Each structure stands twice: as structure tokens, then as C-alpha cells.
Amino acid sequence: MKIPNLGSAFKCITFKYHYSTNANLTAWFSKYVDKSSVWSWNSIIAELARAGDAAEALRAFSSMRKLSLKPNRSTFPCAIKSCSALLDLNSGKQTHQQALIFGYGSDLFVSSALIDMYSKCGQLRDARILFDQIPQRNIVSWTSMITGYVQNNSAHQALSLFKELLIQKSENGGNDAIGQVLIDPVAIVSVLSACSRVPIKGASGGVHGMVIKKGFDGEVSVGNTLLDAYAKSGDVGLSRKVFDAMVEKDEVSWNSMIAVYAQNGLSNEALEVFHGMLRDDNVNYNAVTLSAVLLACAHSGALQAGKCIHDQVIKMGLEDDVIVGTSIIDMYCKCGRVEMARKAFSCIKEKNVRSWTALIAGYGMHGHAKEALEVFYNMIRAGVRPNYITFVSVLASCSHAGLVQEGWHWFNAMKDEFNVEPGVEHYGCMVDLLGRAGYLGQAYKLIKQMKVTPDIVIWGSLLAACRIHKNVELAEISANKLFELDSNNCGYYVLLSNIYADAGRWEDFERMRLLMKDRGLIKPPGFSLVELKGKVHVFLVGDQEHPQHEKTHEHLEELNIKLQEVGYIPNMTSVLYDVDEEEKGLTLRVHSEKLAVVFAIMHTVPGATIHIIKNLRICGDCHTFMKLISKIVDRQIVARDSKRFHHFKDGICSCGDYW
């Protein structure tokens, strides 16, 4: 680190940035503050810094220096923290210079504040040099440096430094008080933040043990960070145990637990925690809470619950908030109401790249590629620069609609015009687009030209396209890659065996089936959800568990008779080849999505739109079934599967049978 020039003038320091012009504050200052007292100046600088007015705090420090007053040990930490808050490296260096001039460069609290300032301004090397120069560090110094590493995405170095601290303490006999280093909850929070950012198994658990040993488990901030650390390491169960064990919980505790469940697709659990929060009189939900709950509603397709949260957002005056507004857009899109998502988008005053991208993705997943691209063009015209995720949404929209030319254009333009390097998700969209459009050779060529390693999504997209276009050679290449990457996924074996069956290669078909049996692979069960009057009903294939399964099956049989009268013939290719024809017909009749649709028809008023969610891709037979049923019963059916949305009306699907 370059040491500041000590030959500069002692009297004044001029800060060039962030000046405030608060007239009321200036008048108050002139009337009540003793300008000749350093202690008065210190109080003002500290109060302004604590109140979050860092610009005024720096202005006060500058004014004090112009009066030739000599700052003392208490002056510098708050002034330096103000530079940190503003990310003002220039002013921070000047303040550092002044601290050296007046002999406070080695002061522990001044040094710790400087470490924090350099870290927040991205000057991690300078921060470490300062840290290493401190002869006798205290826990504040150690914590500042550990936090600096965490803030600069250097979690491994943060944990190494903490290990160094523990070794030093161990060499001193393990006495916390030796060397004035007493590990406190603030330090533990920083260390746990580092644990949440590294893929080291057991890291969070090790620190958790220390938390219990030192009695920090009653600290809310420690509990919140520990909860987050376990969640980010993929252990949601331990996160919940930490949450339940917390004697005292604040808004962050509740919000974190709701968000952990929502982000992991555990919507029911997220809503359960939210209801628990409502019963806690000591906390109030806020914008962060509602955003997390909206995410849970989006995952489960709980439209009615989502609408209730939207109503609460309006009552709290948060509809124009960009974070909450974006969550509302996402919720409506994933619950099949893209027109409501567009209205929510219009209510956001200051739209950012995430809100634009959410609407683009929403139109895309509903098969409205034209509208998605229109929103994208409006976004560019509005001066909002698209990012990595935006282009994933744009290319996915092109893929759902088979827009090959537009897809190629934006795939090339993202790098050439917007300097966004294509990643595995973009390649995945392009392989899916080219493959389903029949350009299998181009799709395979693109995979071989990739700058990143192809993942299971890319090879899976190519394999699915090979099933559509009956390309056995490329199917075998794709499947072998998938077996290497994810050997326990039953779906790939089923897909390849069916491709062999389509080609009449029965020996290879049988070999795949035996391989599945030997490895104990079982296809995950399909299930469908339908929400009625705020309650989510779950249906499995051939469901016999639902309380009204008998009536549902009876009504399905009645509808099947009407379907046959209009020429419906079951599509047997949607069923495994090693099932006889009669059993195939029976299996197709009781697919979960059919049961969910029939149940909804039985329990909703005539003409009401039906919304269902399927955990797997809708099969060809069910797709035909829903087209015909929509016409027979005069209903619109909105179905969300693992890939996209289908809107069935008057015997036609919005996907144009391209999915």
C-alpha cells in the first residue's frame, strides 16, 4: 500500500464529493454547536454518521479542520466510517493521511475503521497491509479483516484468517482474554457469513459448536446468520432446527425462514411459517416478508393466496416498490395470469432490469414470444441494459415458440452488442430451440463449440429432440453423456429405451429396461395440483387417496365417452412400450392432470377458468385430452408443466402443438 504523503498541509483537508446542502441542518449547527470545541465537533460527526448522513458527517469533519482544530482519537473512526458508507476511497485516503499526521495511525479503533473502509472500497490488499501492521490486534481488528474478505467474495481467506486467530489463541493457552482478543457474537456472524459462501462440508456445524460452547446461541444475529449458513449449504432441516431453537426471533429470523422454504420449493412450509409470524405479536411483516411469501405462492401456483398477499401489498402502499412489484409479476406469471402480471408491471414507478426480465420470462413461459420480444425492445428503448438472466428469458421465449432466426440473432447480439458472454443456460436454450425445430445437426455442432462444459440440461434437451425427430445416433451420444453426469436419473433411460422402441431396436430397448431394473431406478411419480377456494388438491397417477377419488373417476369415465364420440383416440406412444395395449389405455385414463381437470370441472361454476400444475412434462395424450375437453365443457384450461404453460380453449392450445 502506498502510504499517504505526510508533507501536505496540516490545517485543512478538502473533500470533493458528496456535499450536502441541508439548510435547516446548517442553521441548527450554527446556533447550538460550540465551534471551538473538538468534543462538540466529534459529537456532531458521530451523530450524523449514526443517522446515516455520511455526506454531512464528512462535511462537518472538513469544516472542523478548516478551523485549525486538532482532531483527537474519537474524531477519526466516525469520519472514516462515513467514507466507507459512501464508498469514497479518495476521502478515505485523505482521512487516513490526517490520522497518520496526528499520530493515530496505530490506534486500534482507527486502524479497524480503515481496514473496513479499504475493504468496502474494494482495496483488499491495502486493508490486509494495514491489518498486518497492527502490533497488538483486538477482536475488532480481526473482525474487520474477516468481514472485508467476506464482502470481497474471498470467503476462503476469511476462514483461513479465523483459523489463524484460533491458533493464536490456542498458543496462548486458550484464554479468551490473552492478547485482548475476546471472540464475540459480531465476529461469529462474520465467520458464519464466510461459511455460507464456501462448499466446505461441516464448516457451519463446526462454528455452530463454538456458538453453543460460548453461549452465543441466544443472540438473534448469530441465530439468523447460522440459519442462513445451513440453508446455503443445502441443509434446510438444520435451518429449521436453528429457527425453532431461537428463544427470541426478529423480522429477519421469520423472513429468512420463509425465504429458505420458498427458495427450495417448499411452499406449504413457507406459508406455515408466515402464519406463525402473523401470530407473533412481537414482530411485523414487511416488504421483504411479502416478497418471500409471493415466491412461495408462485412455486405452488397458489393463485388465491397470491391475490390475498397482493391485496395486502396495496393496503401497505407497496405496489410501486420495485422489489415487491417484481415478486407480484413473477407470482401472477407462474400462476397462469400473465395479464395481471402486466398490470402489476405498469404500477412499478422505477422499473429495473429484474422487473423487465420477470415480465419477459412470464410472456415466454406462456408461449407469447411476440409479446416477450416487444417488452424486451421496450426495455432497451427505456435505457435499461439487459443482463445475463434477461437473455436467458429472451432465448427461452424464442425456444417455446420455435423462433429460430430471432433466437440466433439475440444469441449472437448478446456478446457483440451488450458484452454478455453466453453461459450454459443460453446454450441450453439454443440447443432446445434448434433441436425441437429439427436442426439436430446444428444443435450438436453448437454443443461441440461451447466455451463452457455442457451440463445435463443441454444433453437432456438434445435427447428430447432426438425422441421427437427419431434420431437414434445422436440420442445414444446424448444419453451416454447424461449417464456419465447423472447416472441415477431414470428419465434418461426411459427416453432412450422409447427411442429404441420407435426405431424397432427391441434388443437395445430390453437392454435399457434391464439396466434400469439392475440399478433399482424408478421413474418419479407424476402428480398434479389444483387450487380451489384457497385449498390445494393433489392428484397422483391413478389416484385412490383423494377423499373424492371415486366421484372423480366416475365423472372422468363420463367425459371419456363424450370424447370418444368426437373422435378421441388415446395416444399410446405416451405410455411405456413394455405395457400391453389394454393396460396402456387404462394408464392413460388416470394420468394425474386428467384427474385434476375433472375434479376442477366438478367443483367450479360453468365457464370458470381452470388452473392446474403438473410436476412433469404433459404427455401428448393428455395434451389432446385437454384440447378436446376445453371445447366439450366450454372451459378455458391453463396448465403449467415442468417446461411451460398451455392455454386450452375451444379445442386449441396456445402452444400450437409445439412444445
NORFENWO-V468635 format. One line per field, one symbol per residue. phi: phi as a letter, one per 20 degrees, with the letter a starting at -180 (. if undefined). psi: psi as a letter, one per 30 degrees, with the letter a starting at -180 (. if undefined). Layout:
# NORFENWO-V468635
phi = ???
psi = ???
This chain:
# NORFENWO-V468635
phi = .ffgfeeffffccdeecmfecfffffffffedeffedffffgfffffffffnefffffffffffffemfefdgeffgffffffffelefffffffggfffgendfefgffffffgfffffendfffffffffeffcedfffffgfffgfffdlcfffffffffffffffffenmfgefmlddfcgfffgfffffgfdceefnfffffggfgffemefeefffffffgfffffendfffgfffffeffdcdgfgffffffgfffemeffffffffffffeefeccfbgfgffffffffffemfffffffffgfgffemdfeffffgfffgfffffendffffffffffffdfdfffffffffffffenefgffffffffffffneefdgfgffffffffffdmefffffgfffffefdcldfgdffffgffffffffenefffffffffefedffdfffffffffffffdldfffffffffffffebfdefgffffffffffgemefffgfffffffffemecfffebcdbdclndeddcdfmgcefgdfffffffffffffffffenfcgefffdgfedffffgfffffdggffffffffffdcfgnffddccdfdffffffffgffffgefelcedddddfdadcdeblncdffmmdb
psi = kkkkjfglkeelkjkflgklhjeeeeeeeeefkjffkeeeeeeeeeeeeefgieeeeeeeeeeeefggkjlaffeeeeeeeeeeefhieeeeeeeeeeeeegggfgkeeeeeeeeeeeefggieeeeeeeeffjejkafeeeeeeeeeeefghheeeeeeeeeeeeeeeefgggjefkggjjkleeeeeeeeeeefgkhjkfeeeeeeeeeeefgfffkeeeeeeeeeeeefggieeeeeeeeefjekkaeeeeeeeeeeeefggieeeeeeeeeeeffjfflklaeeeeeeeeeeeeefgieeeeeeeeeeeeegggffkeeeeeeeeeeeefggifeeeeeeeffkejkaeeeeeeeeeeeefggieeeeeeeeeeeeffgkkkaeeefeeeeeeeeffgieeeeeefeefeeefghjkkaeeeeeeeeeeeeffgieeeeeeeeffkflkkafeeeeeeeeeeeeghjeefeeeeeeeeeeeifgjeeeeeeeeeeeeeggifeeeeeeeeeeeeghkkkkkklkkkkkhfkkkkklkhkgekfgeeeeeeeeeeeeeeeefggkkkjffflkfgkleeeeeeeefgkeeeeeeeeeeegllkfkkkklkkflkkleeeeeeeeeeeeeghlkkjkjafeakkjkkhgkkffggj.
